[in-house]
Amino acid sequence: MLEDGKPQAIELFAVDGRAAVAAAPTSAAAQAAAAEGGTPLPNGEYSNRAVARAGGVTAIVLDRLNTGFEEQKLARDQIVDFLKSVSREDRIALYVLQTGTLQILHEFTRDNASLIAALNRYQARTSRSKQATDARQQDLAKGGTHEDAEFERWLEEKAQQVSAFYIRDRVKLTAAAFETIASHLAGVRGRKNVVWVSSSFPIRIDEPHSAQTFTTELNEAAKAINGANIAIYAVDARQMIPPFALAATEPTKEVSGPRRYDADFPKSTFEKDARNVDTLQSIADLTGGRAFSVLGNIGKGIRQAVEDSRLTYVLGYYPVNANWDGTYHDIKVTVNRPGVTVRTRKGYYATRFEAVNPATSEAALLEAIRSPLEATGLGVTARVVKGKAANSVDVTVRPAADAITLTRADGRWTGAIDIVIAQSLPNGQTFKTFAVNAGLDLTDEQHERMLREGLTFDRTVTLRPGSHRLHLIVRDSANGATGSVIVPIADVR
């Protein structure tokens, strides 16, 4: 193992493989729970631990935001074909990235029939941002018919500015979606794969008087992805890649090396497509995954991601020259066995541990409230039942006590957690109902009791008219680890 070209002594080596699938249970409830990887919760109980029960999971993200209508239809049909071959060992989820949100089609399950049923309900739809960008590019390709050259140049500049605006919007939303997925899968043990089926976006855009790259946004998203131990498998969904632009004729091929496609794409109208491939490759490289350029076989790329998750190795080391200055450090892992390809994250940012800034914590809590996916960085279990008063519910929140950061000094254990209860309307509007920073100051005896019996916080919540979800969030004030539970109000009994 090398860091920045310098050998490192491996201090931790572990094998992470999937456990064998147990014999099928007999009851319908037990079968449904087993399909999701666990046992059913009692009535009124909710938990984010269902997602985090086991590693070796694969989430397929259909990118409606950056992908055209025809490509979406092709991708959906081929993913359905792939799902027909899913084995009982494969635990898969389906998400859709669209303007403003990340939609859950189906959470992790081993039941391919339910996955196919969910995907069959999916309807291809091109985002407004993608439509606007493509329309502007088509206008530029056609050129104008105005005799006034100066006016035509002005129109072209405005069209480029509008296109750049929508591309920047797509980049921002895509990066935010990756960070949401990272938060959602943070508590899942072992390796996690995200298959991003997308036509992507340019890694660089050229405006009339400047050029802009999106390396900063990609790096920030990759930092969150790497922090959650996720590998991105980027699958190019476009079916109309020109034949001369392909480096090989196989239905699916691995893209290897930086900017592999530069020689294959001339500086022409297809240059933007080359930059899209660069984006797919960059995200895969940064997270230790793979990028595929697909022509008619999306399932093969997804199958590769699933196969890669069956057996993984965990390596740990203490850097020889530890310098926590926030800079990026390259990691390279090699083996002495011929013909073996090693896929790992490419490096890390050496960020010094610091106490969480209150302003940053508030922003993170708001992000957790608005997220359509539950955060799993901290285990949270809750009980929600109807209250005695009209339009009220009784809420009990139980964070994972053994995961809360506590510091021992002078015979006492101290720390703090943020607890937030919020409500949301069907249109996505959210309202914070209750928030507290709960300080913990425990004796050794109290600390032992907390680890043995857990922590419990009770609250009666008055429901707002029209509210349809409760959001229960717990955040460790020391390290920012966040867990959340989303409770449909219609399910409360």
ABEGO torsion letter per residue (X at the ends): XBBGGBBBBBABBBBBBBBBBBBBBABAAAAAAAAAGBBBBBBGBBBAAAAAABBGBBBBBBBAAABBAAAAAAAAAAAAAAAAABBAABBBBBBBBBBGBBBBABBBBABAAAAAAAAAABBBBBBAAAAAAAAAAAAAAAEBABABAAAAAAAAAAAAAAAAAAAAAAAAAAAAAAAAAAAAAAABBEBBBBBBBBAEBBABBBBAABBBBAAAAAAAAAAAAAAAGBBBBBBBABAABBAAABABABABBBBBEBGAAAAABBBBAAAAAAAAAAAAAAAAAAAGBBBBBBBGBAAAAAAAAAAAAABBBBBBBBBABBBBAGBBBBBBBBBABBGBBBBBBAEBBBBBBBBBBAAAAAAAAAAAAABABBBAABBBBBBBBBBABBGBBBBBBBBBAAABBBBBBGGBBBEBBBBBBBBBBAAGBBBBABBBBBBBBBBAAAAAAAAAAEBBBBBBBBBBBGBABBBBBBBBAAAGBBBBBBBBAAABX
